């Protein structure tokens, strides 16, 4: 409690953590020495014998708090020195010390040089101590206010940056939602067309063939060899229909993951895609199924499926390479083709209503805590990387 009372009684000068810097200017050496001996206990005192010497000190020392200068000096008056110091140290306090109470000098000092105080010689030590105490308080408030303004400005910049990122994320989410709705409708139409045009027609032909076979068998209008040939043709039609059903089922849900595991399912996906499209496949892939839970495995499967579909639909490539590697705590899925390439900056931001583009790949990578890296130029093929953090969750714990 006594220590707290002593703290309250301390003057502003005592409370300063680092001594304030004072610059005293007088052409008489004895006055400079006297000022230094009087105030150097509480302040860091600089002295100068001329205006030019004082300006050099002001230029060298960035935080001079108070400039006290004699008015009448050879070469440069105190008012002239104060005016010249404004450009160097605009925040410095300026006081004139003189033995001549000249009204014209006082008015010039106030109007031209922003002089705060005019002190007559011989100066009173206690008066200057009180003025310096006020200067310390004012300087402390000035520095504190400046620090607060700088902090506020920094926080405002941070807030502006955060708001810009938020708006960008909201815009991307709106575009993604619009593209998702469009993609869903497109996928529904595709499935409906496949059911109608392929599976529907195959089942209709199979039904008619069975009815004709039954009629020919009942009426005896066909020989056993013809009936056998018709039966074989119906079996081929049935096999094609079953293959279409399996393909459509695989497109809707990657059940191969549950049946074969992620690694075998990825290999099968690559083999099937290349067989249907005529692409040549290459690359090396490590086993990663045990590193990811089942929901994450489905996302990884979908990402490779989407990447391969993009190659087949848009790249006009002859060869595709799929690599899966591990290193530095990351799993990297890399798809490289030798196709026509494109402007990656445009492709990463598809317009609403133009499909999911690469946005779906990017969002799935985000969902797994990873990122997508795309490199492509027209005529130079495409390199797509999905970089994911390793996840040690056993695959069967979330199945």
C-alpha beads as a LAMMPS data file, in Angstrom:
LAMMPS data file: protein, C-alpha beads

399 atoms
398 bonds

1 atom types
1 bond types

-500.0 500.0 xlo xhi
-500.0 500.0 ylo yhi
-500.0 500.0 zlo zhi

Masses

1 110.0

Atoms # bond

1 1 1 0.000 0.000 0.000
2 1 1 2.829 2.404 0.854
3 1 1 4.524 1.541 -2.446
4 1 1 1.268 2.314 -4.271
5 1 1 1.015 5.685 -2.482
6 1 1 4.606 6.476 -3.437
7 1 1 3.795 5.621 -7.075
8 1 1 0.873 8.026 -7.003
9 1 1 3.101 10.816 -5.679
10 1 1 5.696 10.355 -8.397
11 1 1 5.813 13.121 -10.996
12 1 1 5.326 12.439 -14.704
13 1 1 9.053 12.905 -15.129
14 1 1 9.718 10.079 -12.616
15 1 1 7.218 7.804 -14.374
16 1 1 8.943 7.982 -17.755
17 1 1 10.481 4.598 -18.568
18 1 1 13.127 6.051 -20.873
19 1 1 14.494 9.599 -20.371
20 1 1 13.018 12.162 -22.700
21 1 1 15.493 13.831 -24.998
22 1 1 15.997 17.591 -24.683
23 1 1 17.981 19.804 -27.044
24 1 1 19.279 23.070 -25.556
25 1 1 20.759 25.605 -27.986
26 1 1 22.804 28.625 -26.857
27 1 1 25.897 30.242 -28.315
28 1 1 27.389 30.641 -24.831
29 1 1 29.065 27.477 -23.582
30 1 1 28.480 28.280 -19.909
31 1 1 24.721 28.348 -20.442
32 1 1 24.805 24.971 -22.209
33 1 1 26.887 23.462 -19.396
34 1 1 24.593 24.901 -16.736
35 1 1 21.473 23.500 -18.424
36 1 1 23.003 20.050 -18.821
37 1 1 24.107 19.854 -15.168
38 1 1 20.670 20.975 -13.992
39 1 1 18.494 18.565 -15.974
40 1 1 20.610 15.605 -17.030
41 1 1 19.509 13.594 -13.984
42 1 1 15.962 13.286 -15.354
43 1 1 16.481 13.804 -19.066
44 1 1 18.889 12.933 -21.811
45 1 1 20.260 16.359 -22.652
46 1 1 21.831 17.398 -25.945
47 1 1 23.414 20.829 -26.366
48 1 1 24.371 22.860 -29.430
49 1 1 26.215 26.147 -29.889
50 1 1 24.553 27.160 -33.162
51 1 1 21.468 26.652 -35.287
52 1 1 23.308 24.493 -37.810
53 1 1 24.650 22.235 -35.079
54 1 1 21.154 21.936 -33.599
55 1 1 19.640 20.966 -36.955
56 1 1 22.287 18.268 -37.361
57 1 1 21.341 16.833 -33.953
58 1 1 17.633 16.964 -34.826
59 1 1 18.310 15.101 -38.052
60 1 1 20.346 12.449 -36.233
61 1 1 18.132 11.989 -33.169
62 1 1 14.611 10.991 -34.194
63 1 1 12.839 11.447 -30.865
64 1 1 13.868 14.840 -29.476
65 1 1 10.915 15.804 -27.286
66 1 1 11.672 19.473 -26.516
67 1 1 13.812 22.067 -28.304
68 1 1 14.870 24.999 -26.093
69 1 1 16.780 27.655 -27.982
70 1 1 18.201 31.069 -27.293
71 1 1 16.656 33.726 -29.521
72 1 1 19.615 35.930 -30.365
73 1 1 22.511 33.868 -31.715
74 1 1 25.025 34.562 -34.497
75 1 1 23.982 33.240 -37.905
76 1 1 20.525 31.877 -37.079
77 1 1 18.011 33.204 -34.578
78 1 1 15.994 30.946 -32.309
79 1 1 12.811 31.635 -34.311
80 1 1 14.591 30.759 -37.554
81 1 1 15.850 27.534 -35.954
82 1 1 12.327 26.622 -34.792
83 1 1 10.944 27.277 -38.279
84 1 1 13.663 25.118 -39.862
85 1 1 13.057 22.329 -37.344
86 1 1 9.393 21.982 -38.326
87 1 1 10.261 19.975 -41.419
88 1 1 12.620 17.679 -39.495
89 1 1 10.668 17.074 -36.287
90 1 1 7.081 18.375 -36.519
91 1 1 6.082 16.775 -33.186
92 1 1 8.916 18.341 -31.204
93 1 1 7.941 21.056 -28.672
94 1 1 9.662 24.428 -29.264
95 1 1 10.537 26.917 -26.550
96 1 1 12.374 30.236 -26.888
97 1 1 14.782 31.352 -24.138
98 1 1 16.016 34.965 -24.310
99 1 1 16.908 38.005 -22.254
100 1 1 15.088 40.307 -24.677
101 1 1 11.351 40.591 -24.235
102 1 1 10.757 41.819 -27.760
103 1 1 7.070 41.772 -28.786
104 1 1 7.873 41.344 -32.463
105 1 1 10.000 38.269 -31.716
106 1 1 7.241 36.820 -29.532
107 1 1 4.621 37.253 -32.254
108 1 1 6.947 35.798 -34.881
109 1 1 7.705 32.829 -32.666
110 1 1 4.034 32.104 -32.062
111 1 1 2.775 32.670 -35.605
112 1 1 5.629 31.262 -37.689
113 1 1 7.431 28.628 -35.630
114 1 1 4.702 27.081 -33.469
115 1 1 6.400 28.110 -30.244
116 1 1 4.706 26.817 -27.092
117 1 1 6.573 28.852 -24.471
118 1 1 8.654 32.015 -24.314
119 1 1 11.053 31.968 -21.317
120 1 1 12.954 35.036 -20.124
121 1 1 16.529 34.956 -18.887
122 1 1 17.684 34.367 -16.283
123 1 1 15.439 31.324 -16.414
124 1 1 13.894 29.872 -13.281
125 1 1 14.867 26.226 -12.763
126 1 1 11.613 25.320 -10.986
127 1 1 9.541 26.974 -13.688
128 1 1 11.312 24.949 -16.365
129 1 1 10.867 21.772 -14.277
130 1 1 7.113 22.378 -14.159
131 1 1 6.995 23.073 -17.892
132 1 1 8.988 19.915 -18.591
133 1 1 6.620 17.896 -16.397
134 1 1 3.713 19.177 -18.494
135 1 1 5.673 18.378 -21.646
136 1 1 6.244 14.824 -20.450
137 1 1 2.537 14.342 -19.822
138 1 1 1.656 15.768 -23.224
139 1 1 4.347 13.738 -24.970
140 1 1 3.220 10.550 -23.243
141 1 1 -0.364 11.160 -24.309
142 1 1 0.773 11.939 -27.854
143 1 1 2.797 8.730 -28.131
144 1 1 0.029 6.669 -26.558
145 1 1 -2.529 8.154 -28.919
146 1 1 -0.267 7.505 -31.896
147 1 1 0.220 3.898 -30.798
148 1 1 -3.531 3.461 -30.417
149 1 1 -4.111 4.954 -33.862
150 1 1 -1.509 2.653 -35.401
151 1 1 -3.058 -0.361 -33.669
152 1 1 -6.512 0.709 -34.799
153 1 1 -5.269 1.209 -38.348
154 1 1 -3.646 -2.237 -38.288
155 1 1 -6.823 -3.843 -36.941
156 1 1 -8.883 -2.060 -39.576
157 1 1 -6.595 -3.390 -42.288
158 1 1 -6.878 -6.882 -40.818
159 1 1 -10.662 -6.497 -40.692
160 1 1 -10.770 -5.285 -44.295
161 1 1 -8.682 -8.282 -45.351
162 1 1 -10.920 -10.665 -43.407
163 1 1 -14.057 -9.086 -44.882
164 1 1 -12.633 -9.364 -48.388
165 1 1 -11.834 -13.038 -47.817
166 1 1 -15.307 -13.588 -46.380
167 1 1 -16.949 -11.962 -49.391
168 1 1 -14.765 -14.040 -51.700
169 1 1 -15.738 -17.201 -49.823
170 1 1 -19.427 -16.246 -49.937
171 1 1 -19.216 -15.580 -53.680
172 1 1 -17.477 -18.897 -54.217
173 1 1 -20.117 -20.657 -52.113
174 1 1 -22.938 -19.062 -54.103
175 1 1 -21.288 -20.058 -57.381
176 1 1 -20.655 -23.548 -56.073
177 1 1 -24.284 -23.906 -54.964
178 1 1 -25.546 -22.742 -58.362
179 1 1 -23.179 -25.106 -60.146
180 1 1 -24.159 -27.941 -57.812
181 1 1 -27.849 -27.511 -58.601
182 1 1 -27.075 -27.378 -62.311
183 1 1 -24.842 -30.450 -62.037
184 1 1 -27.532 -32.371 -60.194
185 1 1 -30.076 -31.591 -62.877
186 1 1 -27.599 -32.510 -65.610
187 1 1 -26.809 -35.808 -63.891
188 1 1 -30.495 -36.621 -63.506
189 1 1 -31.099 -35.980 -67.176
190 1 1 -28.118 -38.145 -68.089
191 1 1 -29.360 -41.031 -65.947
192 1 1 -32.867 -40.663 -67.364
193 1 1 -31.510 -40.727 -70.914
194 1 1 -29.373 -43.772 -70.212
195 1 1 -32.302 -45.594 -68.633
196 1 1 -34.535 -44.726 -71.577
197 1 1 -32.185 -44.895 -74.545
198 1 1 -29.891 -47.738 -73.552
199 1 1 -31.285 -49.867 -70.760
200 1 1 -34.899 -49.244 -71.750
201 1 1 -34.337 -50.187 -75.355
202 1 1 -32.287 -53.249 -74.413
203 1 1 -34.981 -54.484 -72.046
204 1 1 -37.659 -53.842 -74.667
205 1 1 -35.680 -55.781 -77.272
206 1 1 -35.091 -58.551 -74.755
207 1 1 -38.815 -58.741 -73.972
208 1 1 -39.765 -58.909 -77.642
209 1 1 -37.074 -61.515 -78.305
210 1 1 -38.313 -63.700 -75.453
211 1 1 -41.902 -63.416 -76.710
212 1 1 -40.829 -64.363 -80.240
213 1 1 -38.736 -67.264 -78.950
214 1 1 -41.677 -68.508 -76.906
215 1 1 -44.022 -68.280 -79.931
216 1 1 -41.596 -70.049 -82.245
217 1 1 -41.032 -72.795 -79.682
218 1 1 -44.760 -73.306 -79.060
219 1 1 -45.682 -73.274 -82.737
220 1 1 -42.656 -75.275 -83.845
221 1 1 -41.991 -72.776 -86.616
222 1 1 -38.224 -72.725 -85.898
223 1 1 -35.740 -75.526 -85.911
224 1 1 -33.804 -76.454 -82.759
225 1 1 -30.695 -74.824 -84.245
226 1 1 -32.578 -71.544 -84.883
227 1 1 -34.034 -71.602 -81.370
228 1 1 -30.557 -72.146 -79.941
229 1 1 -29.165 -69.223 -81.972
230 1 1 -32.033 -66.949 -80.848
231 1 1 -31.452 -67.985 -77.236
232 1 1 -27.735 -67.157 -77.499
233 1 1 -28.561 -63.708 -78.919
234 1 1 -30.963 -63.061 -76.032
235 1 1 -28.243 -63.998 -73.557
236 1 1 -25.910 -61.441 -75.180
237 1 1 -28.585 -58.767 -74.899
238 1 1 -29.137 -59.668 -71.251
239 1 1 -25.393 -59.433 -70.540
240 1 1 -25.227 -55.980 -72.164
241 1 1 -28.172 -54.819 -70.072
242 1 1 -26.547 -56.132 -66.879
243 1 1 -23.268 -54.393 -67.786
244 1 1 -25.105 -51.100 -68.285
245 1 1 -26.834 -51.528 -64.921
246 1 1 -23.486 -52.196 -63.214
247 1 1 -21.900 -49.163 -64.889
248 1 1 -24.781 -46.910 -63.922
249 1 1 -24.693 -48.227 -60.346
250 1 1 -20.954 -47.608 -60.168
251 1 1 -21.443 -44.023 -61.357
252 1 1 -24.054 -43.408 -58.675
253 1 1 -22.183 -45.003 -55.759
254 1 1 -18.643 -46.463 -55.679
255 1 1 -19.596 -49.811 -54.114
256 1 1 -16.252 -51.226 -55.236
257 1 1 -14.657 -49.521 -52.255
258 1 1 -16.674 -51.680 -49.853
259 1 1 -16.085 -54.796 -51.959
260 1 1 -12.448 -54.371 -53.006
261 1 1 -11.006 -51.628 -50.790
262 1 1 -9.901 -48.152 -51.885
263 1 1 -6.616 -49.112 -53.552
264 1 1 -8.090 -51.849 -55.750
265 1 1 -11.111 -49.649 -56.513
266 1 1 -8.821 -46.842 -57.757
267 1 1 -6.887 -49.288 -59.947
268 1 1 -10.141 -50.675 -61.347
269 1 1 -11.447 -47.174 -62.032
270 1 1 -8.305 -46.269 -63.983
271 1 1 -8.355 -49.544 -65.932
272 1 1 -12.057 -49.222 -66.817
273 1 1 -11.751 -45.578 -67.859
274 1 1 -8.774 -46.266 -70.120
275 1 1 -10.408 -49.348 -71.653
276 1 1 -13.562 -47.429 -72.546
277 1 1 -11.782 -44.288 -73.803
278 1 1 -8.725 -45.811 -75.451
279 1 1 -6.287 -43.920 -73.208
280 1 1 -2.939 -45.411 -72.323
281 1 1 -2.332 -45.498 -68.575
282 1 1 0.807 -45.226 -66.488
283 1 1 2.087 -44.232 -63.061
284 1 1 2.940 -45.729 -59.679
285 1 1 0.568 -45.852 -56.740
286 1 1 1.161 -46.750 -53.108
287 1 1 -1.561 -48.246 -50.915
288 1 1 -3.397 -45.548 -48.942
289 1 1 -6.681 -47.246 -48.026
290 1 1 -5.652 -47.875 -44.425
291 1 1 -4.883 -44.177 -43.876
292 1 1 -8.427 -42.928 -44.428
293 1 1 -11.853 -43.659 -43.012
294 1 1 -14.561 -44.903 -45.371
295 1 1 -16.230 -41.505 -45.974
296 1 1 -12.843 -40.024 -46.871
297 1 1 -12.139 -42.980 -49.166
298 1 1 -15.320 -42.214 -51.103
299 1 1 -14.224 -38.600 -51.535
300 1 1 -10.805 -39.681 -52.809
301 1 1 -12.449 -42.085 -55.269
302 1 1 -14.745 -39.313 -56.514
303 1 1 -11.809 -36.950 -56.984
304 1 1 -9.929 -39.419 -59.181
305 1 1 -13.154 -40.214 -61.037
306 1 1 -13.782 -36.526 -61.718
307 1 1 -10.183 -35.946 -62.788
308 1 1 -10.270 -38.871 -65.230
309 1 1 -13.657 -37.775 -66.594
310 1 1 -12.183 -34.324 -67.296
311 1 1 -9.307 -35.937 -69.193
312 1 1 -11.667 -38.079 -71.272
313 1 1 -14.144 -35.282 -72.020
314 1 1 -11.876 -32.281 -72.549
315 1 1 -8.185 -33.140 -72.891
316 1 1 -8.077 -35.046 -76.214
317 1 1 -5.147 -36.888 -74.666
318 1 1 -3.386 -40.068 -75.712
319 1 1 -1.928 -40.962 -72.327
320 1 1 -2.768 -40.342 -68.676
321 1 1 -0.481 -40.967 -65.700
322 1 1 -1.877 -41.468 -62.210
323 1 1 0.575 -41.428 -59.305
324 1 1 -0.119 -41.697 -55.582
325 1 1 2.781 -40.895 -53.274
326 1 1 3.500 -40.201 -49.636
327 1 1 6.004 -37.882 -47.998
328 1 1 6.407 -35.104 -45.422
329 1 1 3.144 -36.045 -43.740
330 1 1 1.158 -35.696 -46.956
331 1 1 -0.552 -37.898 -49.505
332 1 1 -0.315 -36.647 -53.099
333 1 1 -2.686 -37.837 -55.836
334 1 1 -1.283 -36.690 -59.190
335 1 1 -3.039 -36.931 -62.587
336 1 1 -1.036 -35.868 -65.662
337 1 1 -2.200 -35.997 -69.269
338 1 1 -0.592 -35.106 -72.613
339 1 1 -3.698 -33.412 -73.980
340 1 1 -4.471 -29.976 -75.376
341 1 1 -4.205 -28.119 -72.053
342 1 1 -6.054 -24.925 -71.129
343 1 1 -5.836 -21.657 -69.203
344 1 1 -5.925 -22.886 -65.602
345 1 1 -6.894 -19.461 -64.212
346 1 1 -10.151 -19.444 -66.163
347 1 1 -10.975 -23.100 -65.560
348 1 1 -10.737 -22.737 -61.771
349 1 1 -13.663 -20.257 -61.750
350 1 1 -16.477 -21.709 -63.881
351 1 1 -19.439 -19.473 -64.603
352 1 1 -22.758 -20.382 -62.961
353 1 1 -24.691 -22.876 -65.022
354 1 1 -21.597 -24.243 -66.766
355 1 1 -21.086 -27.320 -64.604
356 1 1 -18.931 -27.942 -61.597
357 1 1 -15.649 -27.650 -63.480
358 1 1 -12.749 -28.055 -61.080
359 1 1 -14.684 -26.529 -58.177
360 1 1 -15.964 -29.919 -57.025
361 1 1 -12.422 -31.278 -56.897
362 1 1 -11.245 -28.262 -54.941
363 1 1 -14.113 -28.430 -52.450
364 1 1 -13.602 -32.156 -51.851
365 1 1 -9.918 -31.498 -51.199
366 1 1 -10.900 -28.790 -48.673
367 1 1 -13.257 -31.231 -46.973
368 1 1 -10.278 -33.533 -46.384
369 1 1 -8.125 -30.696 -45.047
370 1 1 -6.065 -30.554 -48.234
371 1 1 -5.725 -28.473 -51.360
372 1 1 -5.733 -28.736 -55.136
373 1 1 -2.817 -27.570 -57.286
374 1 1 -3.420 -27.156 -61.017
375 1 1 -0.856 -26.469 -63.741
376 1 1 -1.841 -26.275 -67.407
377 1 1 -1.141 -24.258 -70.518
378 1 1 -2.683 -24.521 -73.976
379 1 1 -0.892 -27.191 -75.972
380 1 1 1.173 -28.460 -73.020
381 1 1 -1.107 -30.900 -71.240
382 1 1 -2.415 -30.701 -67.679
383 1 1 -1.004 -31.581 -64.273
384 1 1 -3.476 -31.906 -61.394
385 1 1 -2.393 -32.597 -57.825
386 1 1 -4.575 -33.270 -54.802
387 1 1 -2.472 -32.875 -51.657
388 1 1 -3.980 -34.316 -48.470
389 1 1 -2.713 -34.620 -44.896
390 1 1 -2.174 -38.152 -43.674
391 1 1 -5.075 -39.508 -41.617
392 1 1 -4.482 -42.550 -39.437
393 1 1 -8.142 -43.348 -38.758
394 1 1 -8.736 -47.049 -39.535
395 1 1 -11.032 -47.476 -42.511
396 1 1 -13.539 -49.714 -40.726
397 1 1 -14.164 -47.478 -37.707
398 1 1 -16.612 -45.218 -39.555
399 1 1 -18.005 -47.736 -42.020

Bonds

1 1 1 2
2 1 2 3
3 1 3 4
4 1 4 5
5 1 5 6
6 1 6 7
7 1 7 8
8 1 8 9
9 1 9 10
10 1 10 11
11 1 11 12
12 1 12 13
13 1 13 14
14 1 14 15
15 1 15 16
16 1 16 17
17 1 17 18
18 1 18 19
19 1 19 20
20 1 20 21
21 1 21 22
22 1 22 23
23 1 23 24
24 1 24 25
25 1 25 26
26 1 26 27
27 1 27 28
28 1 28 29
29 1 29 30
30 1 30 31
31 1 31 32
32 1 32 33
33 1 33 34
34 1 34 35
35 1 35 36
36 1 36 37
37 1 37 38
38 1 38 39
39 1 39 40
40 1 40 41
41 1 41 42
42 1 42 43
43 1 43 44
44 1 44 45
45 1 45 46
46 1 46 47
47 1 47 48
48 1 48 49
49 1 49 50
50 1 50 51
51 1 51 52
52 1 52 53
53 1 53 54
54 1 54 55
55 1 55 56
56 1 56 57
57 1 57 58
58 1 58 59
59 1 59 60
60 1 60 61
61 1 61 62
62 1 62 63
63 1 63 64
64 1 64 65
65 1 65 66
66 1 66 67
67 1 67 68
68 1 68 69
69 1 69 70
70 1 70 71
71 1 71 72
72 1 72 73
73 1 73 74
74 1 74 75
75 1 75 76
76 1 76 77
77 1 77 78
78 1 78 79
79 1 79 80
80 1 80 81
81 1 81 82
82 1 82 83
83 1 83 84
84 1 84 85
85 1 85 86
86 1 86 87
87 1 87 88
88 1 88 89
89 1 89 90
90 1 90 91
91 1 91 92
92 1 92 93
93 1 93 94
94 1 94 95
95 1 95 96
96 1 96 97
97 1 97 98
98 1 98 99
99 1 99 100
100 1 100 101
101 1 101 102
102 1 102 103
103 1 103 104
104 1 104 105
105 1 105 106
106 1 106 107
107 1 107 108
108 1 108 109
109 1 109 110
110 1 110 111
111 1 111 112
112 1 112 113
113 1 113 114
114 1 114 115
115 1 115 116
116 1 116 117
117 1 117 118
118 1 118 119
119 1 119 120
120 1 120 121
121 1 121 122
122 1 122 123
123 1 123 124
124 1 124 125
125 1 125 126
126 1 126 127
127 1 127 128
128 1 128 129
129 1 129 130
130 1 130 131
131 1 131 132
132 1 132 133
133 1 133 134
134 1 134 135
135 1 135 136
136 1 136 137
137 1 137 138
138 1 138 139
139 1 139 140
140 1 140 141
141 1 141 142
142 1 142 143
143 1 143 144
144 1 144 145
145 1 145 146
146 1 146 147
147 1 147 148
148 1 148 149
149 1 149 150
150 1 150 151
151 1 151 152
152 1 152 153
153 1 153 154
154 1 154 155
155 1 155 156
156 1 156 157
157 1 157 158
158 1 158 159
159 1 159 160
160 1 160 161
161 1 161 162
162 1 162 163
163 1 163 164
164 1 164 165
165 1 165 166
166 1 166 167
167 1 167 168
168 1 168 169
169 1 169 170
170 1 170 171
171 1 171 172
172 1 172 173
173 1 173 174
174 1 174 175
175 1 175 176
176 1 176 177
177 1 177 178
178 1 178 179
179 1 179 180
180 1 180 181
181 1 181 182
182 1 182 183
183 1 183 184
184 1 184 185
185 1 185 186
186 1 186 187
187 1 187 188
188 1 188 189
189 1 189 190
190 1 190 191
191 1 191 192
192 1 192 193
193 1 193 194
194 1 194 195
195 1 195 196
196 1 196 197
197 1 197 198
198 1 198 199
199 1 199 200
200 1 200 201
201 1 201 202
202 1 202 203
203 1 203 204
204 1 204 205
205 1 205 206
206 1 206 207
207 1 207 208
208 1 208 209
209 1 209 210
210 1 210 211
211 1 211 212
212 1 212 213
213 1 213 214
214 1 214 215
215 1 215 216
216 1 216 217
217 1 217 218
218 1 218 219
219 1 219 220
220 1 220 221
221 1 221 222
222 1 222 223
223 1 223 224
224 1 224 225
225 1 225 226
226 1 226 227
227 1 227 228
228 1 228 229
229 1 229 230
230 1 230 231
231 1 231 232
232 1 232 233
233 1 233 234
234 1 234 235
235 1 235 236
236 1 236 237
237 1 237 238
238 1 238 239
239 1 239 240
240 1 240 241
241 1 241 242
242 1 242 243
243 1 243 244
244 1 244 245
245 1 245 246
246 1 246 247
247 1 247 248
248 1 248 249
249 1 249 250
250 1 250 251
251 1 251 252
252 1 252 253
253 1 253 254
254 1 254 255
255 1 255 256
256 1 256 257
257 1 257 258
258 1 258 259
259 1 259 260
260 1 260 261
261 1 261 262
262 1 262 263
263 1 263 264
264 1 264 265
265 1 265 266
266 1 266 267
267 1 267 268
268 1 268 269
269 1 269 270
270 1 270 271
271 1 271 272
272 1 272 273
273 1 273 274
274 1 274 275
275 1 275 276
276 1 276 277
277 1 277 278
278 1 278 279
279 1 279 280
280 1 280 281
281 1 281 282
282 1 282 283
283 1 283 284
284 1 284 285
285 1 285 286
286 1 286 287
287 1 287 288
288 1 288 289
289 1 289 290
290 1 290 291
291 1 291 292
292 1 292 293
293 1 293 294
294 1 294 295
295 1 295 296
296 1 296 297
297 1 297 298
298 1 298 299
299 1 299 300
300 1 300 301
301 1 301 302
302 1 302 303
303 1 303 304
304 1 304 305
305 1 305 306
306 1 306 307
307 1 307 308
308 1 308 309
309 1 309 310
310 1 310 311
311 1 311 312
312 1 312 313
313 1 313 314
314 1 314 315
315 1 315 316
316 1 316 317
317 1 317 318
318 1 318 319
319 1 319 320
320 1 320 321
321 1 321 322
322 1 322 323
323 1 323 324
324 1 324 325
325 1 325 326
326 1 326 327
327 1 327 328
328 1 328 329
329 1 329 330
330 1 330 331
331 1 331 332
332 1 332 333
333 1 333 334
334 1 334 335
335 1 335 336
336 1 336 337
337 1 337 338
338 1 338 339
339 1 339 340
340 1 340 341
341 1 341 342
342 1 342 343
343 1 343 344
344 1 344 345
345 1 345 346
346 1 346 347
347 1 347 348
348 1 348 349
349 1 349 350
350 1 350 351
351 1 351 352
352 1 352 353
353 1 353 354
354 1 354 355
355 1 355 356
356 1 356 357
357 1 357 358
358 1 358 359
359 1 359 360
360 1 360 361
361 1 361 362
362 1 362 363
363 1 363 364
364 1 364 365
365 1 365 366
366 1 366 367
367 1 367 368
368 1 368 369
369 1 369 370
370 1 370 371
371 1 371 372
372 1 372 373
373 1 373 374
374 1 374 375
375 1 375 376
376 1 376 377
377 1 377 378
378 1 378 379
379 1 379 380
380 1 380 381
381 1 381 382
382 1 382 383
383 1 383 384
384 1 384 385
385 1 385 386
386 1 386 387
387 1 387 388
388 1 388 389
389 1 389 390
390 1 390 391
391 1 391 392
392 1 392 393
393 1 393 394
394 1 394 395
395 1 395 396
396 1 396 397
397 1 397 398
398 1 398 399
